[in-house]
Amino acid sequence: MYDGSVADVQGFGVMGGQSEQVETYLGEHYTPGLDLDAAIRLAVTALGQDTDPTRTVEASALEVAVLSRARPQPRKFKRLSEADVVAALNP
């Protein structure tokens, strides 16, 4: 977290903002083994659960990255382009 605390989280994690609503939605809809596009769709839908009524979060409002221990580069995360996010959201 931004305050310097550390947590070991399995499956999915939510922090900041209206995290309770988002985490509740993810807890009800997350299944292990989602492919990347399905995980992005689920995450974006969950982010929209922070208001009532729910909202649609546009790809242009997102910064999406993936973490991979298998990446040979020193940095283990890779940012996805907006085009990649749009493609994931519109299968």
N, C-alpha and C positions, 0 to 999 in steps of 0.2 A: 504494500500500500504506500501511498505518498507520504504517510507519516513515519515510514521506516519500519513498520511492523511486517512480519513475514508469516505466511500461512501455507501449509501444505494442503492443496485442494485436489481432489480427484474428480474427473468427469467434466465439471464446468465450474466456473467461479464468476462472481459478480461483485463489483465494488463501485462505490460512488453513487451520486445522484439518488434516484428512487430505486435502489437496488433490491428492496424487499419485493416489490411487485414483479420486477424482472426475474429475480431468483425463483419466485413462486411459479411463474409461467414456465421457466426452464425445468424446474423440478417435475412438473406435470407432463412435459413434452419431450424432454431429452431422452435419447436412447444411445447407449454406447455403440461405437462403430459407424457413426454417420460419415458419409463422404463429405468432402470439403464444401461442395455447393449446398448440400442439405444443411450442414452446420451453419453456414452463412445465412441461409434463409431463416433457420430457427432463431439464430442470434438477433437478426434484424427484427423479426416479428416480436421477440421477447423485449427488445428495446422499446418498442412501441406500446408496451403495456404499462408504461410509467405515468400515463394520464387516463382520465375517464371523461369522455370516450377515448379508446385507444387511438393511436396515431400511426401514420405510415412514415417510416424513416427512409428518406431518399438516399441512394448510393452516394450522391455528391456530399452528403453530410457525414459520411463515415470515413474512418481510417481503419483499414483491415490489414492484419498481418497474421502470418502463421509461424509457429515455432517448430523447429525440427532439430533434434539432437544429431540427426544423420547428415545435416548440411556440412560439407567440408570446410566452408568458410568459418572464420572465427566468430562472426555474428550468426547466431542460430535462429534469427527471425528474418522474415522476408515480407516486406510490404506488398500488398496486392494493388494493382492499378485499379482505377475507377472502372475501366472497361471490364476487368475480371470480375469485379463485384457486381456490376450490372448484368453480366452474363450469368452469374450464379443466381441472381434474383429473378431472372427471366428465362427459365429453362426451356 
